Amino acid sequence: MKHRDISLSSEDRGGCSISGCNNSTKRSIPRKRVEKIGELTLQDSNRKVNLCSDCYRIFKKATKKDRTMESLGR
């Protein structure tokens, strides 16, 4: 059975997945959630998107209304 190496350090994740941004990553978010907002342009085609703190702040502001509606529906 094959085993893959998993690293828990944030150093080898690379940079931010947003085109034009090379900062270190803070969060990893599913690609579909980032594509919904349309404000951030992605440069790679992975299933997960790595975001730096600045790009994550943009993502959070753009999805604030959606997140509040989801929490009210619980």
WOPEZI-V746193 format. One record per residue. N is the residue number from 1. RES is the residue in one letter. PHI is phi in whole degrees, 0 to 359 (none if undefined). PSI is psi in radians with two decimals (999 if undefined). BURIAL is 1 if it has 16 or more other C-alpha atoms within 10 Angstrom, else 0. Layout:
BEGIN
n=N res=RES phi=PHI psi=PSI burial=BURIAL
n=N res=RES phi=PHI psi=PSI burial=BURIAL
END
This chain:
BEGIN
n=1 res=M phi=none psi=2.38 burial=0
n=2 res=K phi=277 psi=2.46 burial=0
n=3 res=H phi=241 psi=2.41 burial=0
n=4 res=R phi=255 psi=2.60 burial=0
n=5 res=D phi=279 psi=2.26 burial=0
n=6 res=I phi=243 psi=2.18 burial=0
n=7 res=S phi=252 psi=2.27 burial=0
n=8 res=L phi=268 psi=-0.05 burial=0
n=9 res=S phi=277 psi=2.63 burial=0
n=10 res=S phi=271 psi=0.00 burial=0
n=11 res=E phi=287 psi=-0.64 burial=0
n=12 res=D phi=264 psi=0.26 burial=0
n=13 res=R phi=285 psi=-0.38 burial=0
n=14 res=G phi=94 psi=-2.79 burial=0
n=15 res=G phi=262 psi=-3.00 burial=1
n=16 res=C phi=294 psi=2.51 burial=1
n=17 res=S phi=275 psi=0.02 burial=1
n=18 res=I phi=275 psi=2.37 burial=1
n=19 res=S phi=293 psi=2.34 burial=0
n=20 res=G phi=90 psi=0.00 burial=0
n=21 res=C phi=237 psi=2.21 burial=0
n=22 res=N phi=237 psi=0.40 burial=0
n=23 res=N phi=287 psi=2.89 burial=1
n=24 res=S phi=287 psi=2.65 burial=1
n=25 res=T phi=280 psi=2.62 burial=1
n=26 res=K phi=242 psi=-0.77 burial=1
n=27 res=R phi=227 psi=2.77 burial=0
n=28 res=S phi=237 psi=2.18 burial=1
n=29 res=I phi=232 psi=2.57 burial=0
n=30 res=P phi=300 psi=2.48 burial=0
n=31 res=R phi=299 psi=-0.67 burial=0
n=32 res=K phi=298 psi=-0.63 burial=0
n=33 res=R phi=292 psi=-0.62 burial=0
n=34 res=V phi=285 psi=-0.63 burial=1
n=35 res=E phi=292 psi=-0.46 burial=0
n=36 res=K phi=297 psi=-0.63 burial=0
n=37 res=I phi=282 psi=-0.58 burial=0
n=38 res=G phi=76 psi=-0.02 burial=0
n=39 res=E phi=276 psi=-0.44 burial=0
n=40 res=L phi=251 psi=2.29 burial=0
n=41 res=T phi=261 psi=2.20 burial=0
n=42 res=L phi=270 psi=2.60 burial=1
n=43 res=Q phi=252 psi=-0.30 burial=0
n=44 res=D phi=238 psi=3.07 burial=0
n=45 res=S phi=241 psi=0.63 burial=0
n=46 res=N phi=280 psi=2.84 burial=0
n=47 res=R phi=286 psi=-0.53 burial=0
n=48 res=K phi=252 psi=2.53 burial=1
n=49 res=V phi=245 psi=2.24 burial=1
n=50 res=N phi=269 psi=2.23 burial=1
n=51 res=L phi=240 psi=2.45 burial=1
n=52 res=C phi=279 psi=3.10 burial=1
n=53 res=S phi=294 psi=-0.63 burial=0
n=54 res=D phi=291 psi=-0.79 burial=0
n=55 res=C phi=290 psi=-0.58 burial=1
n=56 res=Y phi=294 psi=-0.63 burial=1
n=57 res=R phi=296 psi=-0.71 burial=0
n=58 res=I phi=297 psi=-0.76 burial=0
n=59 res=F phi=298 psi=-0.77 burial=1
n=60 res=K phi=297 psi=-0.73 burial=0
n=61 res=K phi=294 psi=-0.64 burial=0
n=62 res=A phi=287 psi=-0.47 burial=1
n=63 res=T phi=255 psi=0.20 burial=0
n=64 res=K phi=298 psi=-0.77 burial=0
n=65 res=K phi=296 psi=-0.74 burial=0
n=66 res=D phi=297 psi=-0.74 burial=0
n=67 res=R phi=294 psi=-0.67 burial=0
n=68 res=T phi=291 psi=-0.66 burial=0
n=69 res=M phi=294 psi=-0.65 burial=0
n=70 res=E phi=294 psi=-0.70 burial=0
n=71 res=S phi=289 psi=-0.52 burial=0
n=72 res=L phi=287 psi=-0.48 burial=0
n=73 res=G phi=280 psi=-0.08 burial=0
n=74 res=R phi=284 psi=999 burial=0
END
